[in-house]
Amino acid sequence: MKKNVLWWPAMVNPNHKDKYGDFDYFQYSRESLEYWCKKNDVIFVPFTEPVESDLAKFRPQWQKCLFVFEELDRMGIQYDQIWLLDSSAIIRWDCPNVFEIANGKFTASRDLDNMRWVYDSVQGYKEFFNGFELDTTKYINSGNMIFNESHRELFQKLKKMYYENLDEIVDLQDNKVRKGNDQTPFNYLLQMNNIDLKLLPFNYNATHLQRKELFSHNWQLNEDKIPHFIKYCYLWRFNGIPKDQRSNLMKQVWGMIHKNYTLDETQILLNSVNHKDGFRLSTSRKFKEDLLSFFSKNGNSKKSIVEFGSCHGDTTKILCSLFKSVHSVDWQQSNIDLVKQKCKSFDNISYQVANVSEHNWDFPQAEVVFIDASHDYPQVALDIQKALDYFTSSELRIIMDDFGNPNNKSIRKSINEKIAEGLIEVETMIGESPGFKTKSGWEMDDREGVILKRC
């Protein structure tokens, strides 16, 4: 059965190891792409050994195109579409299936990063291609292309042209034009053969990240410090930077994101929401993990929960995966809108805009309630009491956050007061431990949260 293939050229040129930082960056590109291929049922094919050993005349940039079809034939790989992607790329863990965008057409990205470079390169090779007028508005980057068997003839022509004009092309490349390797000659052949071209959107080929200020973040929103390229783009190309710095930069990025590359459904769920170390209004990852651990057993999947204070829906989404039904309550419509967006993949959730402290309670009955609305005393204590009075389940459980917040003892005081009255007891502590540093900069002095049960 034919499958799509990701062709990943990653040759180590021993003469350029210092220039390219020992090519250590290969590992980060490879790990991300192997994960993506496994997730999308794509064959990952690394091209690491040169066909032609003379890397001065047959640079890796040329060999990736010259030998792609014959190498796949040699390996006996039955392919549908082929994605040629340079080893300086890291793909985001949740990138959609790019082959569905290509849909059988020759697909690539425009190269717009340095139009002077493009112009000089095109003009430099123009005489070699008999004065052909190349349309620079269709000039593509040759390090990110999708093609198929119908394009084999184009690559055969490229190979024939290269071998027949080897010395002249190398002289143009190294001495006269000095603007890239295979890319401009490939563009000439692409246009001279009238290949129907489909363009990838920019977020599938984010290049020259520093030039486009994609390393910065939305500081105006004060939400998080996630860089633009991670937040908004699916494929990151680490080019346009000093080559000896590429490995270190890609290593830093990989250190930030590598936990997202997992096929474990629980981890995928946790990775899809914000946590307290990155968003001050959310619960921690450990808090959510403990909820999953506690409520994934003892028949809780048949129970219902009401959440007071859903905020942006980060914990709400976790609750949707645990309970039969979730009723999300928040006093702001804007927050409910965010919750709806975050939980759109679930059909077991309902929504309500209400002020828990001021409005009459009109909520569905539930066996579990998460109280995360007011953080003031005595209102927190009143909310606990109202929950005990309103919800009729004899096995009612109450989840509470911010127990270990040293800057606001209202929640801890309210809980201890109701424990002293003999109304509730601690079933288990959850979340982060004392010493955990939050996004706001303060450190917890006790466990983050608690699960209580009716006495």
C-alpha positions in Angstrom: 0.0 0.0 0.0 1.3 3.4 -1.0 2.0 5.9 1.8 3.1 9.5 2.0 6.8 10.0 2.6 8.8 12.6 4.4 12.2 12.8 2.7 14.7 14.3 5.2 18.1 15.2 3.9 20.6 15.4 6.7 24.2 14.7 5.6 27.1 15.6 7.7 29.8 17.3 5.6 33.0 16.8 7.6 34.6 19.9 6.1 31.8 22.1 7.5 31.4 20.7 11.0 32.7 23.8 12.7 30.6 26.1 10.5 27.4 24.2 11.3 28.1 23.6 15.0 28.8 19.9 14.5 25.4 19.5 12.9 23.9 18.8 16.4 20.7 20.5 15.4 19.8 17.4 13.3 18.6 15.6 16.4 16.0 18.2 17.3 14.6 18.3 13.7 14.6 14.5 13.5 12.8 13.9 16.8 10.0 16.3 16.0 9.5 15.0 12.5 9.6 11.3 13.5 6.9 12.0 16.0 4.8 13.9 13.4 5.2 11.1 10.9 4.2 8.4 13.3 1.1 10.4 14.3 0.1 10.9 10.7 1.0 7.5 9.3 3.8 8.9 7.2 7.0 7.1 6.3 10.0 9.0 7.6 13.0 8.5 5.3 16.3 10.1 6.4 18.8 10.8 3.7 22.1 10.8 5.6 24.6 9.0 3.3 25.6 10.8 0.1 25.2 9.0 -3.3 28.1 11.0 -4.7 31.0 11.2 -2.2 32.6 14.4 -3.6 30.7 16.9 -1.5 32.4 19.8 -3.1 30.9 19.1 -6.5 27.8 17.4 -5.2 26.7 19.4 -2.2 24.1 17.9 0.0 21.7 20.6 -1.1 21.9 19.2 -4.7 21.9 15.6 -3.7 18.6 15.9 -1.9 16.9 16.6 -5.2 19.1 14.7 -7.7 18.6 11.3 -6.0 15.3 11.4 -4.2 13.4 9.2 -6.6 16.1 6.7 -7.3 16.8 6.3 -3.6 13.2 5.7 -2.8 13.1 3.1 -5.6 16.3 1.5 -4.2 14.7 1.2 -0.8 11.6 -0.3 -2.3 9.4 2.3 -0.7 5.9 2.6 -2.3 5.0 6.3 -2.1 2.1 8.5 -2.8 3.3 12.0 -2.1 6.8 13.0 -1.1 7.6 15.9 1.3 11.2 17.1 1.0 12.0 19.0 4.1 15.4 20.4 5.2 17.0 19.3 8.5 16.9 22.9 9.9 13.2 22.5 10.5 11.2 21.7 13.6 7.6 20.8 13.2 5.0 21.7 15.8 3.5 18.7 17.6 0.0 19.4 16.4 0.7 20.4 12.8 -2.1 19.3 10.6 -1.4 16.8 7.8 0.4 18.9 5.2 -0.2 16.3 2.5 -3.9 17.1 2.6 -3.0 20.7 1.6 -0.9 19.6 -1.3 -3.6 17.1 -2.5 -1.5 15.8 -5.3 -0.1 19.1 -6.6 3.5 20.4 -6.6 3.4 22.4 -3.4 6.0 24.7 -1.9 6.5 28.0 -0.2 7.5 31.3 -1.7 10.9 32.6 -0.7 10.4 36.2 0.3 13.0 36.7 3.0 15.7 38.5 1.0 14.4 39.7 -2.4 17.8 41.3 -3.2 19.4 37.9 -2.8 16.7 36.3 -4.9 17.1 38.9 -7.7 20.9 38.6 -7.8 20.6 34.8 -7.9 18.0 34.8 -10.7 20.1 37.3 -12.7 23.2 35.4 -12.1 21.8 32.2 -13.6 19.8 33.9 -16.4 22.4 33.5 -19.1 22.9 29.8 -18.3 19.1 29.3 -18.9 19.3 31.2 -22.2 17.7 34.4 -21.0 14.5 32.8 -19.7 12.4 35.5 -17.8 11.8 33.9 -14.5 8.8 35.2 -12.6 10.1 36.0 -9.1 6.6 36.2 -7.7 6.6 32.4 -8.1 10.1 31.8 -6.8 10.0 29.1 -4.1 12.2 27.7 -1.4 13.6 24.4 -2.3 13.9 23.2 1.3 10.2 22.6 1.8 8.5 21.0 -1.2 5.8 18.3 -1.8 5.6 16.4 -5.0 4.8 13.0 -6.4 5.4 10.5 -9.2 4.0 12.8 -11.8 7.0 15.1 -11.1 9.7 12.5 -11.5 10.5 13.8 -15.1 11.2 17.3 -13.6 13.8 15.9 -11.2 15.3 13.7 -14.0 15.8 16.8 -16.1 17.4 18.5 -13.1 19.8 15.6 -12.7 20.6 15.4 -16.4 21.2 19.2 -16.5 23.5 19.0 -13.5 25.7 16.1 -14.7 26.0 17.5 -18.2 27.0 21.0 -16.9 28.7 20.0 -13.7 31.8 22.2 -13.9 30.0 25.3 -15.2 27.3 25.0 -12.5 29.8 24.6 -9.7 31.8 27.6 -11.0 28.6 29.7 -11.1 27.6 28.5 -7.7 31.0 28.9 -6.0 32.7 31.8 -7.9 30.4 33.9 -10.0 26.9 34.0 -8.6 27.5 32.9 -5.0 23.9 32.9 -4.2 22.8 29.5 -2.9 23.0 26.0 -4.5 20.2 24.1 -6.1 17.4 26.6 -5.4 17.5 29.0 -8.3 18.4 26.4 -11.0 15.4 24.4 -9.7 13.1 27.4 -9.9 14.2 27.9 -13.5 13.3 24.3 -14.4 10.1 24.5 -12.5 8.9 27.5 -14.5 10.4 26.5 -17.8 8.4 23.2 -17.6 5.2 25.0 -16.6 4.7 23.0 -13.4 1.4 23.8 -11.8 2.3 25.2 -8.4 0.4 25.4 -5.2 1.7 27.6 -2.4 1.8 26.7 1.3 0.6 29.3 3.8 3.3 31.1 5.7 2.6 29.3 9.0 3.7 26.1 7.3 7.1 27.6 6.5 8.1 30.2 9.1 11.6 31.2 8.0 14.1 33.9 9.2 12.3 34.0 12.5 14.5 36.8 14.0 13.9 39.1 10.9 10.2 38.8 11.3 10.4 39.3 15.1 8.8 35.9 15.7 11.0 35.2 18.7 9.0 37.9 20.6 5.6 37.4 22.3 2.3 39.2 22.8 3.6 41.4 25.7 0.6 43.8 25.2 -1.9 41.0 26.2 0.1 40.0 29.3 -1.2 36.4 28.8 2.0 34.4 28.4 5.5 34.6 27.0 5.1 32.0 24.3 7.0 33.2 21.2 5.0 34.1 18.2 6.5 31.4 16.0 5.5 28.6 18.5 2.1 30.1 19.1 1.0 30.8 15.5 3.2 28.7 13.1 3.3 25.0 12.4 6.7 24.7 10.8 9.8 26.6 12.0 12.9 26.9 9.8 16.0 27.9 11.6 17.7 29.7 8.8 18.9 33.3 8.3 21.0 33.1 11.5 24.7 32.4 12.0 25.0 28.7 11.2 27.3 28.0 14.2 24.5 29.2 16.4 21.7 27.1 14.9 22.4 24.0 17.1 22.2 26.0 20.4 19.1 27.9 19.4 17.3 24.7 18.3 18.3 23.0 21.5 16.8 25.8 23.5 13.5 25.6 21.6 13.4 21.9 21.9 13.9 22.2 25.7 10.8 24.4 25.8 8.5 22.1 23.8 9.7 18.5 23.7 7.1 17.3 26.3 4.4 18.0 23.7 5.7 15.3 21.4 3.9 12.3 22.9 1.3 9.8 21.7 -0.1 9.3 25.2 -3.7 10.6 25.2 -3.5 11.9 28.7 -0.4 13.9 28.0 -1.8 15.2 24.8 -4.9 16.4 26.8 -2.6 18.1 29.4 -0.5 19.7 26.7 -3.6 21.3 25.1 -4.3 23.6 28.1 -2.4 26.2 30.1 -0.9 25.6 33.5 0.0 27.8 36.5 3.7 28.1 35.6 2.7 29.8 32.3 -0.7 31.4 33.0 -1.3 32.8 36.4 -5.1 32.2 36.5 -4.8 28.5 35.7 -4.2 25.5 38.0 -0.9 23.7 37.7 -0.2 20.6 35.6 0.2 18.6 38.8 -3.2 19.7 40.0 -4.8 18.5 36.7 -2.8 15.3 36.8 -4.1 14.6 40.3 -7.6 15.3 39.3 -7.2 12.8 36.5 -5.7 10.2 38.8 -8.4 10.6 41.5 -11.5 10.9 39.4 -10.6 8.3 36.7 -11.7 5.5 39.0 -14.5 4.5 41.4 -17.3 5.1 38.8 -16.7 8.9 38.6 -17.2 8.8 34.8 -20.9 8.4 35.5 -21.1 11.4 37.8 -21.7 15.1 37.1 -19.8 18.2 38.1 -20.5 21.9 38.4 -17.6 24.2 38.1 -17.9 27.7 39.7 -15.3 30.0 38.1 -14.3 28.4 34.9 -12.0 31.3 33.8 -10.5 30.3 30.5 -11.4 26.7 30.6 -8.0 25.1 31.1 -9.2 22.9 34.0 -12.7 22.7 32.5 -11.4 20.7 29.6 -9.8 18.2 32.0 -13.1 17.8 33.8 -14.9 17.2 30.5 -12.7 14.1 30.0 -13.5 12.8 33.4 -17.2 13.3 34.1 -20.5 12.3 32.4 -21.6 16.0 32.4 -19.9 19.3 33.2 -21.8 22.5 33.9 -19.4 25.5 33.5 -20.3 28.7 35.4 -18.5 32.0 35.2 -19.6 35.6 35.9 -18.2 36.9 32.6 -19.6 36.1 29.2 -16.1 36.6 27.7 -14.7 33.8 29.9 -17.6 31.5 28.9 -16.8 32.2 25.2 -13.2 31.1 25.9 -14.3 28.0 27.6 -16.6 27.1 24.7 -13.7 27.4 22.3 -11.3 25.4 24.5 -13.9 22.6 25.1 -15.4 22.5 21.6 -14.4 18.9 21.1 -16.7 17.8 24.0 -20.4 17.4 23.8 -21.0 16.7 27.6 -20.7 20.4 28.7 -23.3 23.1 29.3 -22.6 26.8 30.1 -24.1 29.5 32.4 -23.2 33.1 33.1 -23.9 33.7 36.7 -22.4 35.4 39.8 -22.1 32.7 42.4 -21.9 35.1 45.2 -24.8 37.4 44.3 -27.3 35.5 42.2 -29.8 32.9 43.4 -28.5 29.4 42.7 -30.1 27.7 39.8 -27.7 24.9 38.8 -28.1 21.3 37.8 -27.6 18.8 40.6 -24.2 17.1 40.7 -22.1 14.8 42.8 -19.0 17.0 42.5 -18.5 20.8 42.7 -15.4 22.8 41.9 -15.5 26.1 43.9 -13.1 28.6 42.3 -15.1 31.8 42.3 -14.6 34.3 45.1 -11.3 34.2 46.9 -12.4 36.4 49.8 -13.4 35.6 53.4 -16.2 35.1 54.5 -17.5 34.6 50.9 -15.5 31.4 50.3 -17.0 29.9 53.5 -20.5 31.0 52.4 -19.9 29.3 49.0 -18.9 26.1 50.7 -21.9 26.2 53.0 -24.3 27.0 50.0 -22.8 24.0 48.1 -23.4 21.7 51.0 -27.0 23.0 51.3 -27.8 23.1 47.6 -26.3 19.8 46.3 -28.2 16.9 47.7 -25.7 14.1 47.1 -24.7 12.3 50.3 -21.3 11.7 48.8 -20.7 15.2 47.6 -17.1 16.1 46.9 -15.8 19.7 46.7 -12.6 20.6 44.8 -10.8 23.8 45.8 -7.8 25.6 44.4 -5.3 28.1 46.0 -5.1 26.4 49.3 -1.4 27.0 49.4 -1.4 30.6 48.4 0.5 32.5 51.1 -0.8 35.9 49.8 -4.5 35.0 50.4 -5.4 32.8 53.3 -9.1 33.1 52.8 -9.6 29.8 51.2 -7.5 27.9 53.8 -9.3 29.7 56.6 -12.7 29.0 55.1 -12.0 25.3 54.6 -10.5 24.9 58.1 -13.6 26.6 59.6 -16.0 24.2 57.9 -13.8 21.2 59.0 -14.0 22.5 62.5 -17.8 22.6 62.3 -17.8 18.9 61.3 -19.4 19.6 57.9 -16.5 18.5 55.6 -13.2 16.6 55.8 -10.1 16.4 53.7 -10.1 13.4 51.4 -6.8 14.2 49.7 -4.5 17.1 48.9 -3.7 17.7 45.3 -1.5 19.8 43.1 1.9 21.3 43.6 3.8 21.2 46.9 5.3 24.0 49.1 8.0 25.8 47.2 6.4 25.7 43.8 6.9 29.0 42.0 3.9 30.4 40.2 3.7 32.5 37.0 3.0 35.5 39.3 6.3 34.9 41.1 5.1 33.8 44.6 5.8 30.4 46.1 3.3 28.1 47.6 3.6 27.4 51.4 1.3 24.4 51.3 -0.3 22.0 48.8 -2.0 23.8 45.9 -5.5 22.3 46.2 -7.7 19.9 48.1 -10.6 17.5 47.5 -13.1 17.6 50.3 -16.0 15.3 51.1 -19.3 15.8 53.0 -19.2 14.4 56.5 
